[in-house]
Amino acid sequence: MSTGYAVSGGARGRYEAWTPNRGTEIISDHLAMEGATLPILHAMQEAFGYVPQDAVPLIADALNLSRAEVHGTMTFYHDFRHEPAGKHVVKVCVAEACQAAGGHVTSEKVSKALDCAFGETRPDGQVTLEPIYCLGLCSCAPSAMVDGRLIGRLDDEEIEEIAAECRA
């Protein structure tokens, strides 16, 4: 039995293939919103698993912004991906509270168990491993998020469960 515990859950769905028509449809769905740039970028990532580079000029044209402004917004917020993520996305907290609770060693163990370096997607496309700066589980450190599911008190047993889940 695992000593870590899931704080919240949510299954990660499959992503659509990028098409300019679908991108235009997503933009149209959010165009009337005030400050539509972020909602459009979030919707693109939700639909495709990343924000395709080909979407940037479509977003810029629709919002009467420069491509540089849209690109600047994308690169300012670290959660926006420029390439498709793996089937599973594992984020390990590297903030101070988690580091104080052994997070550095835990991070290394997660990377080794997944056979994936931080900031990379394994060549088989099965998993993407990312650092994240605070999941809000400081009292349950060290912590991680697997496909949107928060996990506190991350230990060796929980790491193995994450690795098994990512192999499935």
C-alpha positions as CSV (number, residue, x, y, z in Angstrom):
1,M,0.0,0.0,0.0
2,S,1.3,3.4,-0.9
3,T,2.0,6.0,1.7
4,G,1.5,8.8,-0.7
5,Y,-2.0,9.9,-1.6
6,A,-3.8,11.4,-4.5
7,V,-5.2,14.8,-3.7
8,S,-7.4,15.3,-6.8
9,G,-7.9,13.4,-10.0
10,G,-8.8,13.7,-13.6
11,A,-8.2,11.4,-16.6
12,R,-6.1,12.8,-19.3
13,G,-7.9,12.6,-22.7
14,R,-6.4,12.0,-26.1
15,Y,-5.5,15.0,-28.2
16,E,-6.7,16.0,-31.6
17,A,-4.4,16.3,-34.5
18,W,-3.6,19.9,-35.4
19,T,-5.4,21.4,-38.4
20,P,-5.7,25.1,-39.3
21,N,-9.5,24.7,-39.5
22,R,-9.7,23.4,-36.0
23,G,-7.4,26.1,-34.8
24,T,-9.5,28.8,-36.4
25,E,-12.6,27.2,-34.8
26,I,-11.0,27.3,-31.3
27,I,-10.0,31.0,-31.9
28,S,-13.6,31.8,-33.0
29,D,-15.0,30.2,-29.9
30,H,-13.0,32.5,-27.6
31,L,-12.7,35.7,-29.7
32,A,-15.4,37.6,-27.9
33,M,-13.7,37.2,-24.5
34,E,-11.9,40.1,-23.0
35,G,-8.2,39.3,-22.9
36,A,-8.7,36.3,-25.2
37,T,-5.0,35.5,-25.8
38,L,-4.6,33.3,-22.7
39,P,-8.0,31.5,-23.1
40,I,-7.2,30.8,-26.7
41,L,-3.7,29.4,-25.9
42,H,-5.2,27.3,-23.1
43,A,-7.8,25.9,-25.4
44,M,-5.3,25.1,-28.1
45,Q,-3.2,23.2,-25.6
46,E,-6.3,21.4,-24.3
47,A,-7.2,20.4,-27.8
48,F,-3.8,19.5,-29.2
49,G,-1.6,18.9,-26.2
50,Y,0.6,21.9,-27.2
51,V,0.3,25.2,-29.0
52,P,1.3,24.5,-32.6
53,Q,3.7,27.1,-34.1
54,D,1.3,27.4,-37.0
55,A,-1.4,28.6,-34.6
56,V,0.6,31.7,-33.6
57,P,-0.1,33.8,-36.8
58,L,-3.8,32.7,-36.7
59,I,-4.1,33.9,-33.2
60,A,-2.2,37.1,-33.9
61,D,-4.3,38.0,-36.9
62,A,-7.6,37.2,-35.1
63,L,-6.7,39.4,-32.1
64,N,-5.0,42.1,-34.1
65,L,-1.7,41.4,-32.3
66,S,1.8,40.9,-33.6
67,R,3.2,37.4,-33.8
68,A,5.8,38.5,-31.3
69,E,3.2,39.5,-28.8
70,V,1.5,36.1,-29.0
71,H,4.9,34.3,-28.9
72,G,5.9,36.4,-25.9
73,T,2.8,35.4,-24.0
74,M,3.4,31.7,-24.8
75,T,7.0,31.8,-23.7
76,F,6.3,33.9,-20.6
77,Y,4.0,31.2,-19.2
78,H,6.0,28.0,-18.8
79,D,3.1,25.6,-19.0
80,F,2.5,26.3,-22.7
81,R,4.2,23.6,-24.7
82,H,5.7,24.1,-28.1
83,E,5.8,20.4,-29.0
84,P,3.4,17.6,-28.2
85,A,3.8,16.1,-24.7
86,G,4.1,12.4,-24.0
87,K,1.1,10.2,-23.3
88,H,1.7,10.8,-19.6
89,V,2.9,14.1,-18.2
90,V,4.7,13.9,-14.8
91,K,5.5,17.1,-13.0
92,V,7.7,17.0,-9.9
93,C,7.7,20.0,-7.5
94,V,11.2,21.6,-7.2
95,A,10.1,24.5,-5.0
96,E,11.8,25.2,-1.6
97,A,9.4,23.3,0.6
98,C,9.7,20.1,-1.4
99,Q,13.5,20.5,-1.7
100,A,13.6,20.8,2.1
101,A,11.7,17.6,2.4
102,G,14.1,15.6,0.2
103,G,12.7,16.7,-3.1
104,H,16.1,16.8,-4.8
105,V,16.7,13.1,-4.2
106,T,13.1,12.3,-5.0
107,S,13.4,14.2,-8.4
108,E,16.4,12.1,-9.3
109,K,14.6,8.9,-8.4
110,V,11.6,9.9,-10.5
111,S,13.8,10.7,-13.5
112,K,15.6,7.3,-13.1
113,A,12.4,5.3,-12.7
114,L,10.8,6.9,-15.8
115,D,14.1,6.8,-17.8
116,C,13.5,10.4,-18.7
117,A,15.4,13.6,-18.1
118,F,13.6,16.7,-16.8
119,G,12.3,18.9,-19.6
120,E,12.2,16.0,-22.1
121,T,9.8,13.5,-23.6
122,R,11.0,10.0,-23.9
123,P,11.7,8.9,-27.5
124,D,8.8,6.4,-27.3
125,G,6.4,9.3,-26.5
126,Q,5.2,7.5,-23.4
127,V,6.1,10.2,-20.8
128,T,7.1,13.8,-20.5
129,L,8.9,14.8,-17.2
130,E,8.8,18.4,-16.1
131,P,9.8,20.4,-13.1
132,I,7.1,22.6,-11.5
133,Y,7.5,25.4,-9.0
134,C,5.0,24.7,-6.3
135,L,1.9,22.6,-6.4
136,G,0.5,24.0,-3.2
137,L,1.1,20.8,-1.3
138,C,3.9,22.1,0.9
139,S,2.6,20.3,4.0
140,C,2.7,17.0,2.0
141,A,6.1,17.5,0.5
142,P,7.6,16.2,-1.7
143,S,4.9,16.3,-4.3
144,A,4.2,15.6,-7.9
145,M,1.4,15.8,-10.5
146,V,0.7,12.9,-12.9
147,D,-1.7,13.6,-15.7
148,G,-3.3,16.4,-13.6
149,R,-3.6,14.2,-10.5
150,L,-1.8,15.6,-7.5
151,I,0.3,13.3,-5.3
152,G,1.6,14.3,-1.9
153,R,4.2,12.6,0.3
154,L,6.0,11.1,-2.7
155,D,8.1,8.1,-1.6
156,D,9.8,5.2,-3.3
157,E,6.7,3.1,-3.5
158,E,4.7,6.0,-5.0
159,I,7.5,6.6,-7.5
160,E,7.3,2.9,-8.6
161,E,3.5,3.2,-9.0
162,I,3.9,6.3,-11.1
163,A,6.5,4.5,-13.3
164,A,4.1,1.5,-13.6
165,E,1.3,3.8,-14.6
166,C,3.4,5.4,-17.3
167,R,4.5,2.1,-18.7
168,A,0.8,1.0,-19.2
